[in-house]
Amino acid sequence: MIKIRASCLVMGDSFSPEKFAQMSSVVLVDAHEPGAIARSGRFRGKPVLHGSAVIEVSNKPEEWARFDDLLKVMESCIDALRKCGAESLTLSCSLFHDGECNFGFSPDE
């Protein structure tokens, strides 16, 4: 395994990343306030329709700890996210490998 990237996209019509930053020590990246002018993408130069941000865990060398770390971070801040208008959470775990990679979960996992 070369790299694991675990993140959570947080969105909501009234979600305020700035308000969340005042309530929590969890670091947000690529944060956009509702109505802010988009810097890229299909809304570039136009106001975004909702607030959004990404929560990532650091790119540590430990293999499987990253997704578990993200879940712990999310558990610690879920109430604050809701209070700040979060309506949608999308968890993502990307695995990057330099060769053949067979990956799966058992029903117990």
C-alpha positions, 0 to 999 in steps of 0.5 A, spaced: 500 500 500 502 506 498 497 511 500 491 512 504 486 518 504 481 519 508 476 525 508 469 527 510 465 532 505 461 536 510 455 540 506 449 544 508 445 550 505 446 554 512 453 550 514 458 555 516 465 553 516 467 559 520 462 558 525 464 551 526 472 553 527 470 557 533 466 551 536 471 546 534 479 545 534 478 540 528 481 543 522 477 544 515 480 545 508 477 547 502 472 551 506 466 555 503 461 559 506 454 560 503 454 565 498 461 566 498 464 567 491 467 560 488 474 560 486 474 554 481 469 549 478 462 550 475 460 556 480 467 559 479 465 567 479 458 566 482 456 565 489 456 558 492 449 555 494 451 552 500 456 552 505 462 546 505 468 544 507 473 537 508 475 534 514 481 530 513 486 526 517 493 527 516 497 523 511 501 519 517 505 512 515 500 508 519 496 504 514 489 502 517 489 507 522 487 513 518 480 511 517 479 509 524 482 516 526 477 520 521 471 516 524 474 518 531 474 525 529 467 525 526 464 522 532 468 528 536 465 534 532 458 531 529 454 535 534 458 542 533 457 540 525 450 540 526 449 546 530 453 550 524 448 547 519 451 541 516 446 537 513 450 532 509 456 528 510 460 524 505 465 519 508 471 517 503 477 513 503 481 512 497 487 507 497 493 508 492 497 502 490 503 501 486 501 494 483 495 489 483 491 491 489 485 486 492 481 489 497 475 487 501 471 487 507 468 481 511 461 481 513 463 482 520 468 488 518 
